[in-house]
Amino acid sequence: MTAPCGWCGTALTAVLDLGAQPLANALLTADELDAPERRFPLTLAICPACGLVQITEAVPPEELFRDYPYFSSTSDAFVEHARAIVDRVLAARDLTSSSLAVEVASNDGYLLQHYAAAGIPVLGIDPARNVAAAANARGIPTLDEFFDDRLAEELARTGRSADVLHANNVIAHVPDLGSFVGGIARVLKPTGLAVIETPYVRDLVERLEFDTVYHEHRYYHSLTALAGIVARHGLHVVGVERMPVHGGSLRIFVTADPATDAALPDVPRSSVTEMLDEEARLGLDTAGYYLGFAEEVAALGRDLRGMLDRLRTEGRSIAAYGAAAKGTVLLNAFGIGRETLRFVADRSPHKQGRYMPGVHVPIVPAERLVADGPDVCLLLAWNFADEILAQQGEYREGGGRFLVPIPTPKLV
């Protein structure tokens, strides 16, 4: 039986099957290596009715997000990305010490810290108890709860409505889109602004970013699909911009007032109609746009495995960098494990000492790149390539080279 769309219930059309995969962020301890790992089908599909791209298997969010290994502040580039949008909002909106800035999926306070530094009261919401505790410890008030219409109602009732609400890289994760978007509509003040960022499905396809498909990411958005989703809850997209972060993302500006001309002075409302028209020309909300995607992913796998095999035959030592969720998907989809990789290096102390799901490659501190000096390092966190290449100048000066796998494997 074909799975139904998580938004409108229509039968889905599959476009990419990545097989049964472990949960991408379920990093293992040494004691767990011999135990069976849970695997779930990972199939990407499109809804022919509403155009929403999604995976067909919904894993309960309690299994995915209550203990979370990703801390946003470990990426200097992402902290700077957050600071830049906060500065723009502060310059354009009349926020004061009586205002409230809210972030849903606020992680460790990487974004809200910039509002707090400007004297604006803040509230973070994140279901990961370990991450929320870190945010609270650094002085960013954070609720360790899932955001939905119930929580939004409680916040509004207790006087905690938002003048500005950020939702970065979370609308792709929520199983109940109606409750989530309805919650934004409920907690946002009538004059408030919601700023929502999410990976762009067009970039996923055009740049062959198949490894951003994993169980945490239930949905893969176009502006066409997003505009329809928020409209059902009385909200309006009044601005949109494309960004390079995370391999290509959309940032939409949403208000409850249809008469709003623009969210920010430099993001005109015409940006919305222009992108909607472009998506319609491309057929982004139709199955035809995704024809050939699966074959291109398979070809990428053959090319990458072939390059790694040649390097091994030449006697080169190989490691990897970035214990990211996308790394789990790539390694498991292409069957790359300990026979090829000595270790995966990562800056986050929360990941070090653990093992990559499925393939069991050990995760070590980033300093091991220089200390061990592998000849080649497979860059799993390719979305932060510029930042990582700059950080690892000593490794590169010593002769080490990075292998960037997406969209075409290349040594740099």
C-alpha angles and dihedrals in degrees: 000000000000113000117249124241111266090223109038104009098239118143111267130233113223118228105169133022116197094175127231109335135182117243104282097228097038094111113188132231120220090257091058099053096093096045121093113264121224113242130191132195112266110201125155117214142168130225109233091205106049099015094234113151114214146147118263099226119072113202114199108262091227087068093049109040115024093086109027128182098199118094112184094209092068087077112072090192093055093048088052090047089055093047091053095056092044090053090051093049092047091051094049104037128060098238120167140170086280093058128090128221114198129188124194112210087016095172112192096343095271091146105028091055088074093056090046090052088055092053097256116138112242140196125193126199120196130149095211103099095199093050094044089052090054090051093049090048090058092050101263108128105231133177114214095219140110112258116237140135091281093057091042090055090052092049093049092046091053094050098260101123117149128247087188127012125191123198109180119182095341110097087072090057105051119099094202106052093174094057092044098049091039087055091054090051091050100046097041116095116238088255094037129120128222118202112197124185125188137155112274115240091213090062090046090059102034094046094039092238093163092147090071085072108096139131096271089059103068094166137038111200139215120186088247092059094041094050091053093048097051093041091062088064097048095261127129132213104226099171142013137187135179119232133189094226116120092010094304128340142183122232113197127188114215132189137172092229114084090196092064107122097200139347094222127012093246096049108068122199088241087072087074098052091043093055094043089053091049093050090050091053090050093046090233092163094053132083090237092071090063098049110126095018094112092049091050091052091050090051091050089053092052092049094048095045090047092053093048092048091051091050091051091048088054089055096251118154114230133200133161137232128218122036089216126153089248088057091058090053095047095047094047096042092051098034097242114155146130092324086070109021125059093196145327114247120211137171095220115097087202090068101036115104093028132097134241113258117256098002098050097217109163119248115224137176116284090244089073090077091070095034095051098027103207112196094232133023120200105220105222093169091058092153088073094042097131093049094046095045089052093048093049097052092127092055091049093045087055090059100269118141132201122226109212108200103190130107093350123359111254137162117232 
